[in-house]
Amino acid sequence: MIPDIDPDSVGNTGLLWLLLSYGYVLFISSNFISHGLDLLLLIPSMAGLVGSCVLPLFTAIPDGAIMLFSGLGPIENAQDTLSVGVGALTGSTILVLTLPWAASILEGRVDIHPTSGELGYKLHPKISKTRRWKKTLFYTGVHVNRAVKIGGYVLLLTAFPYLLIQLPASYLVSDYHEGDDALTVGESFWSLFALLMSLTGFIGYILYQVQKSYSGKNVAMNLRREAVTQKAVVDGMLSLSAALGQFVVEADQWINSESNHEEYKSMGSDNSISLPTEVYNKLLHILNPIFIKYDCEPKDGMLNQREMHYLFRDMHEDISDAQINTLFHQFDMDQDGRISFDEFVHATAYVIKKSYNRDIQNSLSLQSIDNWKHSGSRSFSFEEEVEEMPKDLANKRPEKQQMVIKIRALVMLISGTTLILLFSEPLVGVMDEIGKRSNIPSFYLSFVIVPFISNAPELISTQFYSRKKTRKSITIALSALQGSAVMNNTVCLMIFMGLVHFRGLEWNYSTETMLILGIEAVLAMFTRKEVLTTLDAIFIAMLFPLSLLILIVM
């Protein structure tokens, strides 16, 4: 594999440089994969498949590649270098369930009412800065969504293959000495069994995600898709119609085919304007922060024409001042010259649908504009600066924007995966060499260093979501960390068992196995709570250094 630099041939400074260089490349590669997956979530026709199948599989690539290459070297060295992979697997699994989990609680915590126990997600500010330490420990925390509770059970279920290899291995070791052929044969059989069970767990998990996705019950993934869509629109990556047009149009067509009027959210005293409930709820979550951002003069929960024009302009919808007047004429139900949030959601759905269907100009016709002008409406002109869209997306129809996004996502996924496959093996060699020179077992080095590199995107994104301090954002953060651990329990463990079986390597990792099971059991118990407090976060954070101490002592 390239780069072909032998760690034995460089000095200590060169070895450190190689570690930093390879680590940085893997960090960037993991970010490529993470960003590419987020881009695919912006494509409505692919979001279900990506969220249920592609995303879990690709997030396992960094740890999986390190595990694979750690056991593929010359057989006489494979048992030693395998320690790097096992250290990465153990450290990665324990890391995502401890330090970032605790950090998410600390970043996302809000005040808890001491009497009612109600969380202050609707307070301003959401957390007091003058609390005493006792109240901070016990009366600040985050809500545990049902999706996170279910994720805890799934985490334990997928950890079952660890027991399948651990229990027989403990029995075999007590009857045979290390190096005995009978011990190798016995471990080979049970490792194959554990491999098949890991594969079964992975397939079962994917099928479970697919079923939840297409039934609309994958709460965590739905929330993540909404958050990604919102960020893409606000950052100018996509226009509103490109991000949501297909969903709005297809949902409306499906509802119409069912002819079920109970599926609509109506507006106005005569229900003259209606919107499919599914569309309304999705736009409600995505547009609410955007609406609040542009409601500024005055901040009264309403948008005037100037604010609405700014909003659509910054969302890269090509709507003129006169067309904004027409929108107000159609959706300002009480004719007070301001648009409420409910009216704004219906108006935005209208604009998205018409823009996606390429008839926004006709739907906001000149005749309608003239009629509105004669009614005394006022037109504004704006000359302020506007953030530009990426050049490959600017001035393109929604379907063209989505095609560009698909290509960009594919390039990122291929680039990230290729770089990881190229640099994982050299990183394993560097870690092994550092262990030899420092007399520190490579397992411990890998346990501490590699997880922060391979899981960097999850660590960063979970903190980003947690800082929003909403029930939705903390659910996204904690579910993402659970998903990473589940992939380690299935894909990475499957690779590990394959190496033990097909290469005839020995199973010498009883303590590591029991430690992973113990940490996952503890986290599953914590997710049964309705609220995780600051005190819980401190306890969870301490599990990572405690795990390292147990490994060193035992």
Order of alpha helices (4+ residues) and beta strands (2+ residues): alpha-alpha-alpha-alpha-alpha-alpha-beta-alpha-beta-alpha-alpha-alpha-alpha-alpha-beta-beta-alpha-beta-alpha-alpha-beta-alpha-alpha-alpha-alpha-alpha-alpha-alpha-alpha-alpha-beta-alpha
